[in-house]
Amino acid sequence: MTLNDLFRRVKGFFAPGEKDAFLRIQELAGLAEEALQLLVKILSSPSHGLKDIESHTERINVLEKSGDKITRSLEEMIGRGSMTASLDYDFGRLADNVDSILDRAHGLSRQLRRVTRRPLREAKEFDSDIRKEQISLIEIGLAQLRMFRKLLSTAGSDRNQAIELARQIEGLEEQGDDVKDAMLDEIYGSWEKLDYASFHNYLETTIEADDMLDLCEDASDLVMAITKALGA
């Protein structure tokens, strides 16, 4: 769905400032979706594929900076009183949550590039298994983001569909928790064959990936709260 399509869907319900805010958050979520697609490519790259990893990481860096610009523009809108005053805080949190997904993706890509440049002393089979599981976790995040963008497009027009989408996003977050917990069990259970740097890297990147799922669920809850407060 294009931004013009989204505008037509919500124009009959929201005030002008609120319409604009949802359009910008939709754009922000689109950047986050692309960033997660690139993370999957980075994790799928062979250890010698530094050139591709560098290229994907740089693109995520560009996306993160673009996201910061959109977030700042939303903060300026809030500061100008462009939307319902009682919802300023929720709109600010919504923008921050989606932007934080981009921030996490950016940090994760840099860490993965760092490890590729200076490989850790890890068990190769263990590293391959963890990467596959991290891909699974990020693909759950991708599915969430696609549903979240649909949720934004139905905001104010179809409450029942919006509720169902929010439930599905929550279900995916719970699925991600199960994947994360299994990964952490595997990492802690393998500490004897990992040096400290490898252990810390796997721990940090797994938690970072899972954080993105939590942020997306929180963002969907905020969309539902905002539309309910407006009477949708």
Long-range contacts (C-beta under 8 A, 24 or more apart in sequence): 1-149, 1-150, 1-153, 3-27, 5-153, 6-152, 6-153, 9-153, 9-154, 9-156, 9-157, 10-153, 10-155, 10-156, 10-157, 12-156, 12-157, 13-155, 13-156, 13-157, 13-230, 13-232, 14-155, 14-156, 14-230, 15-83, 15-84, 16-82, 17-77, 17-82, 17-83, 18-83, 18-84, 18-87, 18-91, 18-230, 20-77, 20-82, 21-74, 21-77, 21-82, 21-83, 21-91, 21-95, 22-152, 22-155, 24-70, 24-73, 24-74, 24-95, 25-74, 25-94, 25-95, 25-98, 25-152, 26-149, 26-152, 26-153, 27-70, 28-67, 28-70, 28-71, 28-95, 28-98, 28-99, 28-102, 29-98, 29-145, 29-148, 29-149, 29-152, 29-219, 30-149, 31-63, 31-66, 31-67, 31-70, 31-102, 32-63, 32-67, 32-98, 32-101, 32-102, 32-105, 32-145, 33-142, 33-145, 33-146, 33-149, 34-59, 34-63, 35-60, 35-63, 35-64, 35-101, 35-102, 35-105, 35-106, 35-109, 36-101, 36-105, 36-138, 36-141, 36-142, 36-145, 36-212, 37-142, 38-105, 38-109, 39-105, 39-108, 39-109, 39-112, 39-138, 40-135, 40-138, 40-139, 40-142, 42-109, 42-112, 42-113, 43-112, 43-131, 43-134, 43-135, 43-138, 44-131, 44-135, 45-116, 47-116, 47-119, 49-116, 50-113, 50-116, 50-117, 53-112, 53-113, 53-116, 54-113, 56-109, 57-109, 57-110, 57-112, 57-113, 60-105, 60-106, 60-109, 61-106, 61-109, 63-102, 63-105, 63-106, 64-102, 64-103, 64-105, 64-106, 67-98, 67-99, 67-102, 67-103, 68-99, 70-95, 70-99, 71-95, 71-96, 71-99, 84-229, 84-230, 86-229, 87-226, 87-229, 87-230, 90-222, 90-225, 90-226, 90-229, 91-226, 93-218, 93-222, 94-219, 94-222, 94-223, 94-226, 97-215, 97-216, 97-218, 97-219, 97-222, 98-215, 98-216, 98-219, 100-211, 100-215, 101-141, 101-145, 101-212, 101-215, 101-216, 101-219, 104-208, 104-209, 104-211, 104-212, 104-215, 105-212, 107-208, 108-205, 108-208, 108-209, 111-201, 111-204, 111-205, 111-208, 112-205, 115-201, 120-195, 120-197, 120-198, 120-201, 121-195, 121-197, 121-198, 122-194, 122-195, 122-198, 122-202, 123-190, 123-193, 123-194, 126-190, 126-193, 126-194, 129-186, 130-183, 130-186, 130-187, 130-202, 130-206, 133-179, 133-182, 133-183, 133-186, 133-206, 134-183, 134-205, 134-206, 134-209, 136-179, 137-176, 137-179, 137-180, 137-183, 137-206, 137-209, 137-210, 137-213, 138-209, 138-212, 140-172, 140-175, 140-176, 140-179, 140-213, 141-176, 141-209, 141-212, 141-213, 141-216, 143-172, 144-169, 144-172, 144-173, 144-213, 144-216, 144-217, 144-220, 145-216, 147-172, 147-220, 148-216, 148-219, 148-220, 148-223, 151-220, 151-223, 152-223, 155-223, 155-226, 155-227, 155-232, 156-227, 156-230, 156-232, 157-232, 159-227, 159-232, 162-223, 162-224, 162-227, 162-232, 163-224, 165-220, 166-220, 166-221, 166-223, 166-224, 169-216, 169-217, 169-220, 170-217, 170-220, 172-213, 172-217, 173-213, 173-214, 173-216, 173-217, 176-210, 176-213, 177-210, 177-213, 180-206, 180-207, 180-209, 180-210
